[in-house]
Amino acid sequence: MASCVFRALRRCAGTVGGLTSNSTRMSSHDFGLSTVGAWRPFSAGSGPRMGSGSGGDAAASSPAGDIKPDLVRRYLDAAQLSAHEANRAALRHAREGFARHAHDTGGAEAQIAALTERIRYMTAHLSAHHKDNASRRGLVAMLERRKKLLKYLRRRDGDSYGEVIYRLGLKDRSFVEDKYPKKSARK
C-alpha cells in the first residue's frame, strides 16, 4: 500500500512547488477529488478531519490544494524507501555510473557494477538470514559471473579493468595462482 502511494506521489512530484522546474500549484482535482471539504493529502487546514474539534472554517481560509512541500520531500526521501526499492535504486545508480552511453546496461563495466551491488545486498541479507542456502547458492553464482566478467575485461581493456576495480573497491586477484595447479608430466 505504501509503495502505491509512493509511486503516485513520485508521479505528481513534478507538480509540487520547488521539487522540479515545472512547479505549479496542485489542486484537489489532481488527486481526483472534486468535492468541497474532501481530504487533500498534505494540505494546510483542509477542513474537518477525524479527531479534530474545529469546524470547517479552516478550509475557507486556505486555498484549495495548498501543498506542504517539506512534508512531500520528507515522504519522498530515500530513508522512506523499502529495502527492495532502495536496492533497485542502488542498482540503477551503479549502472548509470559505469554506463558508456545513456542506454548502456549490458556493457561489461555496467554488468560488473550491477553484480557488485547485488553481491553487497545479498551479503547483507545472508548475514541476517544465515540459513538461507538458496540465496547463498545464488551469491556464489553471482561471484563466479563477476569473476568471469572481470577476467574478460582485463583481457579486452586493461585500463578499463583497473578503473572498474578501483572505483568499486575490489581487489586485483588476477595474479593469484590456481588452487589446484596442473602437475607437469615427468619425462
C-alpha positions as CSV (number, residue, x, y, z in Angstrom):
1,M,0.0,0.0,0.0
2,A,2.7,2.4,0.9
3,S,4.6,1.8,-2.3
4,C,1.5,2.5,-4.3
5,V,1.2,5.9,-2.5
6,F,4.9,6.4,-3.0
7,R,4.6,5.8,-6.7
8,A,1.6,8.1,-7.0
9,L,3.4,10.9,-5.2
10,R,6.5,10.3,-7.4
11,R,4.3,10.8,-10.5
12,C,3.0,14.1,-9.1
13,A,6.3,15.2,-7.7
14,G,6.8,17.4,-10.8
15,T,3.9,19.5,-9.9
16,V,4.8,20.1,-6.2
17,G,6.2,23.5,-5.7
18,G,10.0,23.6,-5.5
19,L,10.7,20.0,-6.3
20,T,11.3,20.4,-10.0
21,S,11.5,23.0,-12.6
22,N,7.8,22.5,-13.6
23,S,6.5,23.7,-10.3
24,T,2.8,24.6,-10.3
25,R,0.1,24.5,-7.6
26,M,-1.7,21.3,-7.1
27,S,-5.4,21.2,-6.6
28,S,-7.8,18.6,-5.3
29,H,-8.6,17.9,-9.0
30,D,-5.1,16.4,-9.5
31,F,-5.9,13.7,-6.9
32,G,-9.4,13.0,-8.4
33,L,-11.2,14.8,-5.5
34,S,-13.6,17.4,-6.6
35,T,-15.9,17.8,-3.6
36,V,-15.6,20.7,-1.3
37,G,-14.2,19.8,2.1
38,A,-12.8,16.5,0.9
39,W,-9.5,15.3,2.3
40,R,-6.4,16.5,0.3
41,P,-3.0,14.9,1.2
42,F,-0.5,17.3,2.9
43,S,-2.8,20.3,2.7
44,A,-2.8,23.0,5.2
45,G,-6.1,23.2,7.0
46,S,-8.3,21.3,4.7
47,G,-11.4,21.2,6.8
48,P,-12.7,18.8,9.3
49,R,-10.8,15.6,9.9
50,M,-11.1,12.7,12.3
51,G,-10.4,13.8,15.8
52,S,-10.3,17.5,15.1
53,G,-12.6,19.6,17.2
54,S,-12.6,22.6,14.9
55,G,-15.3,23.2,12.3
56,G,-14.9,23.5,8.6
57,D,-13.9,27.2,8.6
58,A,-10.2,26.4,8.2
59,A,-10.9,25.2,4.6
60,A,-12.3,28.6,3.7
61,S,-9.1,30.4,4.8
62,S,-6.6,28.3,2.8
63,P,-6.6,27.9,-0.9
64,A,-7.6,24.6,-2.4
65,G,-4.6,22.3,-2.9
66,D,-2.1,24.2,-0.7
67,I,0.6,21.5,-0.7
68,K,3.3,21.5,2.0
69,P,6.5,20.8,0.0
70,D,8.5,20.0,3.1
71,L,6.2,17.1,4.0
72,V,6.2,15.8,0.5
73,R,10.0,15.9,0.5
74,R,10.2,14.0,3.7
75,Y,7.8,11.4,2.4
76,L,9.8,11.0,-0.8
77,D,13.1,10.9,0.9
78,A,15.4,7.9,0.3
79,A,15.1,7.0,4.0
80,Q,11.4,6.1,3.4
81,L,12.2,3.5,0.7
82,S,11.6,-0.2,1.4
83,A,14.6,-2.5,1.1
84,H,13.5,-3.6,-2.3
85,E,13.1,-0.1,-3.6
86,A,16.5,1.0,-2.1
87,N,18.2,-2.0,-3.7
88,R,16.7,-1.1,-7.1
89,A,17.8,2.5,-6.8
90,A,21.3,1.4,-5.9
91,L,21.4,-0.9,-8.9
92,R,20.2,1.9,-11.2
93,H,22.8,4.3,-9.7
94,A,25.6,1.8,-10.2
95,R,24.6,1.1,-13.8
96,E,24.4,4.8,-14.6
97,G,27.8,5.4,-13.0
98,F,29.6,2.9,-15.3
99,A,27.5,3.3,-18.5
100,R,29.3,4.3,-21.6
101,H,26.2,6.0,-23.0
102,A,22.7,6.8,-21.8
103,H,21.2,3.4,-22.5
104,D,24.1,1.2,-21.6
105,T,23.1,-1.6,-19.2
106,G,24.8,-4.5,-20.9
107,G,28.4,-3.4,-21.1
108,A,30.9,-5.3,-19.1
109,E,31.6,-2.4,-16.8
110,A,27.9,-1.8,-16.1
111,Q,27.3,-5.5,-15.5
112,I,30.2,-5.8,-13.1
113,A,29.0,-2.7,-11.2
114,A,25.4,-4.1,-11.0
115,L,26.7,-7.5,-9.9
116,T,28.8,-5.9,-7.2
117,E,25.7,-4.0,-5.8
118,R,23.7,-7.3,-5.9
119,I,26.5,-9.1,-4.1
120,R,26.7,-6.4,-1.4
121,Y,22.9,-6.7,-0.9
122,M,23.0,-10.5,-0.8
123,T,25.9,-10.5,1.6
124,A,24.0,-8.2,4.0
125,H,20.9,-10.5,3.6
126,L,22.9,-13.6,4.4
127,S,24.4,-12.1,7.5
128,A,20.8,-11.7,8.8
129,H,19.5,-15.0,7.4
130,H,22.4,-17.4,7.7
131,K,20.3,-20.5,6.9
132,D,19.1,-19.2,3.5
133,N,21.1,-21.7,1.4
134,A,19.2,-21.0,-1.8
135,S,20.3,-17.3,-1.6
136,R,23.9,-18.5,-0.7
137,R,23.9,-20.5,-3.9
138,G,22.8,-17.5,-5.9
139,L,25.5,-15.4,-4.3
140,V,28.2,-17.9,-5.3
141,A,26.8,-17.9,-8.9
142,M,26.9,-14.0,-8.9
143,L,30.5,-14.1,-7.6
144,E,31.5,-16.5,-10.4
145,R,29.8,-14.4,-13.1
146,R,31.5,-11.3,-11.8
147,K,34.9,-13.1,-11.8
148,K,34.4,-14.2,-15.4
149,L,33.4,-10.7,-16.5
150,L,36.4,-9.2,-14.7
151,K,38.7,-11.7,-16.4
152,Y,37.1,-10.8,-19.8
153,L,37.5,-7.1,-19.1
154,R,41.1,-7.5,-18.1
155,R,41.9,-9.4,-21.4
156,R,40.0,-6.8,-23.5
157,D,40.8,-3.5,-21.9
158,G,43.3,-3.3,-19.1
159,D,42.9,0.4,-18.4
160,S,39.1,0.0,-18.0
161,Y,39.7,-3.1,-15.8
162,G,41.9,-1.0,-13.5
163,E,39.4,1.8,-13.3
164,V,36.5,-0.5,-12.5
165,I,38.2,-2.4,-9.7
166,Y,39.5,0.9,-8.2
167,R,36.0,2.6,-8.3
168,L,34.2,-0.5,-6.9
169,G,36.9,-1.1,-4.2
170,L,37.7,-4.6,-5.4
171,K,41.0,-6.4,-5.2
172,D,43.0,-7.4,-8.2
173,R,43.1,-11.1,-7.9
174,S,44.3,-11.8,-11.5
175,F,47.8,-12.6,-10.3
176,V,46.7,-15.3,-7.8
177,E,47.8,-18.8,-8.9
178,D,45.3,-21.6,-9.3
179,K,44.3,-23.5,-6.1
180,Y,45.0,-26.8,-7.9
181,P,47.9,-26.4,-10.2
182,K,48.3,-28.9,-13.0
183,K,51.1,-31.3,-12.4
184,S,53.7,-31.3,-15.1
185,A,54.3,-34.5,-16.9
186,R,57.7,-36.1,-16.0
187,K,59.9,-37.3,-18.7
